[in-house]
Amino acid sequence: MKDFITVAVFNLPSEIAVLKSILENEGIHYFFENETIVSIDPFASIAYGGIKLKVHRNDVEVVRGILDNLDSHLRIVE
């Protein structure tokens, strides 16, 4: 996991639902840090710094492109 870096931060679990599906379809290895705790206690999102999308450093540019596409077309990523 040392080669995984934070690419984006989200406040709510609902913001990552579509993104998970896209990343899996693209075969990109990822994980969301703090996803479980924020799902259980949404008010904890601020305290823990949000839900952090972490991807392998080799996939950063591809994931940034996906995030840009989602942001410009769906307006779900903040």
Secondary structure, 3 states (H helix, E strand, C coil): CCCEEEEEEECCHHHHHHHHHHHHHHCCCEEEECHHHHHHCCCHHHHHCCEEEEEEHHHHHHHHHHHHHHHHHCCCCC
